[in-house]
Amino acid sequence: MALVNEHYLKLSNNYLFADIAKKVKAFQVSHPRQKVVSLGVGDVTQPLCPAVVEAMHKAVDEMARKSGFHGYGPVQGYEFLREAIVKNDYLSRGIRIDISEIFISDGAKSDTGDIQELVRWDNSIGVTDPIYPAYIDSNVTIGRAGVWTGDKWSNVTYFPCTAENNFVPQIPQQRVDMIYLCYPNNPTGTVLTKQELRKWVNYALKNDALILFDAAYQAYIRDPEIPHSIYEIRGARKCAVEFRSFSKTAGFTGIRCGYTIVPKDVSVSTFEGERISLNHLWFRRQCTKFNGTSYISQRAAEATYTPEGRQQIQQTIDYYMENASKLLTTLRGLGYECYGGENAPYIWMRTPDTFQKELGAMAPTSSWKFFENLLYGANVVCTPGVGFGPSGEGYVRFTAFGSHEKTEEALLRIEKWKNDEL
Ligand code: PLP
């Protein structure tokens, strides 16, 4: 008899975006004439840039010839891509990364989810809250997160990030072994300054903790003072792993390519105090469980670093950031309290207080209630903040990854709905 890994049964049956899709479907069935505009799921909508398309065509043609055919590639990824990453993403910012510290992946989701298997199941974890759900879920599956208590996991330390603390997570008083940070942040769209990030690196160095830093949205940073990489902070090479992705940088959500930096200086300990190199462990893990990202995807990723590629992907990023700016200005103009959207493609909006008859008083609208009101009232889809963690209650997320037309249409509808309500 094969026994199940019971920890898997603790995972919520529904994934946030599946829940949303179900509710939208129910609306569409009962309102077949009404067309819904979605600013919910954070997927890109604009096509690949010409430099990437050309590189992919070329790679396919190579593969069609005996002389240019590629089978399994190197486990850590092709050197041509790792060298381009070192030069363009790190050396250009004064950061020294060796190509042996770069692991090309099929995207940041798998690596942010898989990295936790390198450390014991009973390490403690801490997450900023709200947070991208994959970090916690992957820890649930090996029992590290504990049990679900209705709104939280019993063994997870949550660092609340809300308007009250300006979305700056507080350094914990107690020891936490593994800390997940995501900046620019999904879902709040907020960023951390160098000074704030330094506090986390110092905490990790002092407490021998491991920081798992997800920089999937770094390409959206506009403020030159905001760090793109945790390695801009002195000492981070000793305590942090960094995840990056071409998904949002270059529209690769359907192509699949990302990378993870595991510096040679990061180590974890045995009970006897022997230090084990995480770079070596991750390499060993990849040899067993990963057979590389396709040659075609890696050539496509390389093309994002050519002069034309860089300029073209920047144009698309600017396109999405125009949406972000329009969302911010319009929603604020309508009186909503909004955050993020300046160095990230997400707007985090507080759901307004409304008069509730049963209470005879003003009360905040819950995330799901606001989601439903917006869906049924304006036929616009957002993402309920509570789906990202308890501190997300009372907020919703809007994505800037739509087309200009859809974003404008959604805003017009929200404006009309808001005015009709008054
Ligand atoms: N990390 C964060 C914070 C994300 O928001 C996402 C996708 O939405 C990912 C990772 C996954 O990226 P990828 O497509 O590279 O797997």
Boltz pocket constraint, residues with backbone or C-beta under 6 A from the ligand:
constraints:
  - pocket:
      binder: B
      contacts: [[A, 42], [A, 106], [A, 107], [A, 108], [A, 109], [A, 110], [A, 112], [A, 132], [A, 182], [A, 184], [A, 186], [A, 214], [A, 216], [A, 244], [A, 245], [A, 246], [A, 247], [A, 252], [A, 253], [A, 257], [A, 258]]
      max_distance: 6.0
